Amino acid sequence: MSAPPQFALVDVNNFYVSCERVFQPKLENVPLVVLSNNDGCAVARSPEVKALGVTMGTPWFKMKDWAGQHGIRAFSSNYALYGDMSNRVVTILRDFTPDIEVYSVDESFLRIEAVAHLYGGASAMGRQMRERIKQWTGLPVCVGCGPTKTLAKLANHLAKKHGVFSGVCDLHSLSRPERLQWMHKIEVGEVWGIGRRLVTRLQAMDIHTVLDLRNASPKHLRTQFGVVMERTCSELRGISCLELEDIAPPKQQIMSSRSFGIPVESIAELGEAVSTYVARAAEKLRRQASVAAAVHVFVQTNRFRDDEPQYHAGRLVPLPEPSDDTLVLTRYALTGLKAIFKPGYRYKKAGIMLTLLSDKATRQGSLLDDPEARVRSARRMAALDAINRQFGRDTLRSGASGTARRWGMRSENRSPRYTTRWDELPEVS
């Protein structure tokens, strides 16, 4: 008879902030925020900043002077560093069990019922994962364990918020009265998947805590909210309804867009940006072994500038046959851009979406299909991806994406990419 399911959720504490502190220990205990694209707003806050009352999404320009008074340090997002550190954490977790779902850049679910006994139980396994990740990467993590994914997420919340658990909470190690007491103390909005709008509706039904939601009728919840809420209620009761997603399902659309660091007025610079975004989307397209039958391109001005003329437009451009070739997709995206571009505007953002995706192995060819050209394209893209994987993004790119890139995203306070660039390795003096 197989063992009942047991899940663990491993979550890196204050991930972006923690990555910055690993390579700059002097930042420990220093108030620190990490900013969004173009240094717009706070997307990560250290505990010291949270204690000062700074909320997620606070615009940097609004808090810049106030931050100076409190000694708050601000860093631009360093996605290369964060992505590499995330991969290192996942690699460590795979040593504990191959049954893993990478849920986000800083969270992973694991199935552990088959291996927990090898480490002395779930709690001991959680402590070992926590200690190894800290020793090998310098990142602090918390671990929550439970019989369902929803309860593992709840246990992780307890491990993170309450020092009595020392960073690891295994619900199996608590008595039933203890589990119910903790559920009674936690607001329903902390349950995985319960957003603000659902909280309001649940409170109107006198459901205010996790325990209230657990004790509600699953069938009644289904009539009011649908099957997802019914499953959440069942999961809180210890009935596993959600399996690990070992392989993320292929995306049906792939979008790439960014706001510009400075306003853009020429079609040449817009073309560079669009070509760059196509390249990034096409790389993801090839990674999931799909092809796109159409590309949608759009541009827009800064809607917050009432003193400037406003314009936004988009165009869907179908391809003669589905493709994953960056150069082919770029050509049709630029065709769409020419159709919607209007001079005399200061553009703030552009982007593309690859759509009508299908499996590359079963794509429908055309009567004019050239097998040799398709083989050449596949080899060209394989070489492009291999070079960029080894030497870094944009090492090899199409000429249409430009070289100067004045429009590029602002990142005036970005830390070095310590783990992915030879010229930015940490130095010891």
C-alpha positions in Angstrom: 0.0 0.0 0.0 1.5 3.3 -1.0 2.1 6.1 1.5 -0.3 9.0 1.6 0.9 12.1 -0.2 3.2 14.5 1.6 4.3 17.9 0.1 6.9 20.4 1.0 7.1 24.0 -0.1 10.5 25.6 0.0 10.5 29.4 -0.3 13.5 31.7 -0.3 12.9 34.6 2.2 12.8 38.0 0.6 14.4 36.5 -2.5 15.7 39.6 -4.4 16.9 41.3 -1.3 18.6 38.1 -0.1 20.4 37.7 -3.4 21.8 41.2 -3.1 23.0 40.5 0.5 24.8 37.2 -0.4 27.5 39.1 -2.3 27.4 42.2 -0.2 27.3 41.1 3.5 27.6 44.7 4.6 23.9 45.1 3.5 22.8 42.8 6.3 20.3 44.6 8.5 20.4 47.6 6.2 17.0 48.9 4.9 16.9 47.7 1.3 14.5 47.8 -1.6 14.8 46.3 -5.1 13.0 48.2 -7.8 11.0 47.1 -10.8 11.8 47.7 -14.5 13.2 51.2 -15.2 13.6 51.7 -11.4 9.9 52.3 -11.1 8.6 51.0 -7.8 9.5 48.7 -5.0 9.0 45.0 -5.8 11.1 43.6 -2.9 11.6 45.0 0.6 13.9 43.9 3.4 12.3 43.4 6.8 13.7 46.7 7.9 11.9 48.5 5.1 8.6 46.7 5.8 8.9 47.8 9.5 9.1 51.4 8.2 5.7 50.9 6.6 6.8 50.8 2.9 4.2 48.9 0.9 4.8 46.7 -2.1 4.6 48.7 -5.3 5.5 52.1 -3.8 6.9 54.3 -6.6 10.5 55.1 -6.1 10.2 58.8 -7.0 7.6 59.2 -4.2 9.9 57.7 -1.5 13.3 58.8 -2.7 13.7 61.8 -0.4 12.1 59.9 2.5 14.3 56.9 1.8 17.4 59.1 2.2 16.3 60.2 5.6 16.1 56.5 6.8 19.1 55.2 5.0 17.2 53.0 2.6 19.4 51.5 -0.2 17.7 51.0 -3.6 18.9 48.5 -6.2 17.7 48.0 -9.8 16.4 44.5 -10.6 19.3 42.1 -11.5 17.4 39.4 -13.3 20.5 37.6 -14.4 21.7 37.2 -10.9 18.3 36.2 -9.5 17.6 33.7 -12.2 21.0 32.0 -11.7 20.6 31.9 -7.9 17.1 30.4 -8.3 18.5 27.6 -10.6 21.1 26.8 -7.9 18.5 26.4 -5.3 16.4 24.1 -7.5 19.5 22.0 -8.3 20.1 21.5 -4.5 16.5 20.5 -4.0 16.7 17.9 -6.8 19.3 16.1 -4.7 16.6 15.5 -2.1 13.9 14.3 -4.5 13.3 14.3 -8.2 9.6 15.0 -7.7 9.7 18.8 -7.8 7.6 21.5 -9.3 9.3 24.9 -9.7 6.3 27.1 -8.9 8.1 30.5 -9.2 11.5 32.0 -9.1 11.7 31.6 -5.3 9.3 28.8 -4.5 9.3 25.0 -5.3 6.9 22.2 -4.3 8.3 18.8 -3.6 6.7 15.3 -3.1 8.5 13.8 -0.2 6.5 10.8 1.2 8.8 8.3 -0.6 12.0 9.9 0.7 11.3 11.7 4.0 12.2 8.6 6.0 15.7 8.7 4.6 16.3 12.0 6.4 14.6 11.1 9.6 11.1 12.5 8.7 9.7 15.6 7.1 10.9 18.0 9.8 14.5 16.7 9.7 14.4 16.7 5.9 13.2 20.3 5.9 16.0 21.3 8.3 18.6 19.6 6.1 17.3 21.4 3.0 17.4 24.7 4.8 20.9 24.2 6.1 22.3 23.0 2.8 20.8 25.8 0.7 22.1 28.4 3.2 25.6 26.8 3.2 25.9 26.4 -0.5 24.2 29.5 -1.8 24.0 31.9 1.2 20.2 32.2 0.8 17.8 31.8 3.7 14.7 29.6 3.1 11.7 28.4 5.0 10.1 25.0 4.6 6.5 24.0 5.1 5.3 20.4 5.0 1.7 19.1 4.8 -0.5 16.4 3.2 -1.6 18.7 0.4 0.0 21.6 -1.6 -2.4 24.1 0.0 -1.5 22.9 3.5 2.2 22.9 2.7 1.8 26.5 1.6 0.1 27.3 4.8 2.8 25.6 6.8 5.4 27.6 5.0 3.5 30.8 6.1 3.8 29.6 9.7 7.5 28.8 9.3 8.2 32.2 8.0 6.0 34.3 10.3 6.5 32.5 13.7 9.9 32.0 15.2 8.7 29.0 17.3 9.1 26.9 14.1 12.7 28.0 13.4 12.1 28.2 9.7 10.6 24.6 9.3 6.9 23.7 10.0 5.6 20.2 9.5 1.9 20.0 10.1 2.2 16.3 10.7 4.3 17.0 13.8 1.5 19.1 15.3 -1.5 17.6 17.1 -4.9 18.1 15.6 -6.0 20.7 18.2 -2.7 22.6 17.5 -3.3 22.6 13.7 -6.9 23.9 14.2 -5.7 26.6 16.6 -3.2 27.9 14.1 -5.8 27.9 11.4 -8.1 29.9 13.7 -5.3 32.6 14.1 -4.7 33.1 10.4 -6.9 35.3 8.2 -8.5 33.6 5.2 -6.7 35.9 2.8 -3.5 34.0 3.6 -4.8 30.9 1.9 -3.1 30.1 -1.4 -5.2 31.4 -4.2 -7.5 33.6 -2.1 -7.3 37.1 -3.4 -8.8 40.4 -2.2 -12.1 40.1 -4.1 -12.6 36.6 -2.8 -11.8 37.7 0.8 -14.6 40.3 0.6 -17.1 37.7 -0.6 -16.0 35.1 1.9 -16.2 37.6 4.8 -19.8 38.4 3.7 -20.5 34.7 4.3 -18.9 34.9 7.8 -15.8 33.1 6.7 -12.9 35.1 8.2 -10.2 32.6 9.1 -8.5 29.6 7.5 -10.4 27.4 10.0 -13.7 29.0 8.9 -12.9 28.1 5.3 -11.9 24.6 6.2 -15.1 24.0 8.1 -17.3 25.4 5.3 -19.3 23.0 3.1 -17.3 22.2 0.0 -20.5 21.7 -2.1 -21.9 25.1 -1.0 -18.6 26.8 -1.8 -18.7 25.2 -5.3 -22.1 26.6 -6.0 -20.9 30.1 -4.9 -17.3 30.2 -6.3 -16.7 27.1 -8.5 -14.7 24.0 -8.4 -11.4 25.7 -7.5 -12.7 26.9 -4.2 -14.2 23.5 -3.5 -10.8 22.0 -4.0 -9.1 24.6 -1.8 -11.6 23.7 1.0 -10.9 20.0 0.5 -7.1 20.5 0.5 -7.4 22.4 3.9 -9.1 19.3 5.2 -6.1 17.2 4.1 -7.6 15.7 0.9 -5.0 16.1 -1.8 -6.6 17.5 -5.0 -3.6 19.2 -6.7 -0.7 17.2 -8.1 2.8 18.4 -8.9 3.2 19.9 -12.3 6.5 18.1 -13.1 6.6 19.7 -16.6 4.9 23.1 -17.1 2.3 23.0 -19.8 3.3 24.8 -23.0 2.2 28.4 -23.2 -0.6 29.2 -25.7 0.8 32.7 -26.1 4.2 34.2 -25.5 4.6 37.9 -24.8 7.6 40.1 -24.5 7.4 43.8 -23.8 9.1 46.5 -21.7 8.7 50.2 -21.0 11.6 52.3 -22.4 14.2 54.0 -20.3 13.6 57.2 -22.4 10.8 58.2 -24.7 11.3 56.9 -28.3 10.2 58.9 -31.3 11.8 57.2 -34.4 10.7 54.0 -36.1 14.3 52.9 -36.2 14.6 52.7 -32.4 11.1 51.2 -32.1 12.3 48.6 -34.6 15.3 47.8 -32.5 13.1 47.3 -29.4 10.6 45.1 -31.2 13.3 43.0 -32.8 14.9 42.5 -29.3 11.5 41.4 -27.9 10.9 39.0 -30.7 14.3 37.4 -30.1 13.5 36.8 -26.4 10.0 35.4 -27.2 11.3 33.2 -29.9 13.9 31.7 -27.5 11.1 30.7 -25.2 9.1 29.4 -28.1 11.9 27.0 -29.2 12.5 26.0 -25.6 8.9 24.5 -25.4 9.2 23.0 -28.9 6.4 25.1 -30.4 6.0 27.3 -33.5 3.9 30.4 -34.0 1.5 31.1 -36.8 1.1 34.8 -36.1 2.8 37.7 -34.3 1.1 40.6 -32.7 3.0 43.9 -32.3 1.9 46.9 -30.4 3.1 50.4 -29.3 1.8 53.0 -26.9 2.7 56.4 -25.5 2.8 57.4 -21.8 -0.8 57.5 -20.6 0.3 59.3 -17.5 1.5 62.3 -19.5 -1.6 64.4 -19.9 0.5 67.2 -21.5 1.5 64.9 -24.5 -0.6 63.5 -27.4 -1.7 59.9 -26.8 -1.6 57.0 -29.2 -1.7 53.3 -29.0 -2.2 50.7 -31.7 -1.5 47.0 -32.5 -1.5 44.8 -35.5 -1.7 41.0 -35.8 0.4 39.7 -38.7 -0.1 36.1 -39.8 2.8 34.0 -41.1 2.6 32.0 -44.4 3.5 29.0 -42.3 4.2 28.5 -38.5 7.8 29.2 -37.5 10.2 29.4 -34.5 12.9 31.2 -36.5 13.9 34.5 -34.9 14.7 36.1 -38.2 11.4 35.1 -39.8 9.4 36.3 -36.8 11.3 39.5 -36.7 10.6 40.2 -40.4 6.9 39.9 -39.9 6.9 41.8 -36.6 8.6 44.8 -38.3 6.0 44.7 -41.1 3.4 45.1 -38.4 5.3 47.9 -36.8 5.5 49.9 -40.0 1.8 49.6 -40.5 0.9 51.1 -37.0 3.8 53.6 -36.6 2.8 57.3 -36.6 5.4 60.0 -36.4 5.0 62.9 -33.9 4.5 60.8 -30.8 6.8 60.0 -27.9 6.4 56.2 -27.4 6.8 54.8 -23.9 6.4 51.1 -24.5 6.3 48.5 -27.3 5.9 44.7 -27.3 5.1 41.6 -29.2 3.0 38.5 -28.7 3.6 35.2 -30.5 0.3 33.5 -30.9 -1.6 30.6 -32.6 1.1 28.3 -31.2 1.3 24.6 -32.0 3.6 21.7 -31.5 6.6 21.9 -33.7 6.8 18.2 -34.3 3.3 18.1 -35.8 3.1 21.4 -37.5 1.2 21.6 -40.8 3.5 22.3 -43.8 2.5 24.1 -47.0 2.7 23.1 -50.7 5.7 25.4 -51.1 7.5 24.1 -48.0 11.3 23.8 -48.5 12.6 21.0 -46.3 16.2 22.1 -46.8 15.5 25.6 -45.8 13.7 24.3 -42.7 16.8 22.2 -41.8 19.0 25.2 -42.2 16.8 27.3 -40.0 16.8 24.7 -37.3 20.6 24.5 -37.3 20.9 28.3 -37.3 18.6 28.7 -34.3 20.2 25.8 -32.4 23.6 27.5 -32.9 22.2 30.9 -31.8 20.7 29.4 -28.6 23.8 27.4 -27.8 26.1 30.5 -28.1 23.8 32.7 -26.0 23.4 30.0 -23.3 27.2 29.7 -23.0 28.2 33.3 -23.3 25.1 35.2 -22.1 21.9 36.6 -23.6 22.4 38.8 -26.7 26.0 37.6 -27.3 24.7 36.7 -30.8 21.7 38.6 -32.1 20.1 39.9 -35.3 21.3 43.2 -36.6 17.8 44.5 -36.5 18.0 44.7 -32.7 20.6 47.4 -32.9 23.8 48.1 -30.9 23.3 51.4 -29.0 19.9 50.7 -27.6 19.3 54.1 -26.1 15.8 53.0 -25.4 16.9 50.3 -23.1 15.5 49.8 -19.6 17.0 52.1 -16.9 18.9 50.2 -14.2 21.1 52.8 -12.7 21.5 51.0 -9.4 22.0 47.4 -10.6 24.5 45.3 -8.7 27.1 43.2 -10.6 25.9 40.0 -12.2 28.3 38.1 -10.0 27.5 34.5 -11.1 27.0 34.9 -14.9 29.5 37.4 -16.2 33.3 36.9 -16.1 33.9 40.7 -16.0 31.6 41.1 -13.0 33.0 38.4 -10.7 33.2 39.3 -7.0 36.6 40.7 -6.0 38.3 40.1 -2.7 40.7 42.9 -1.5 
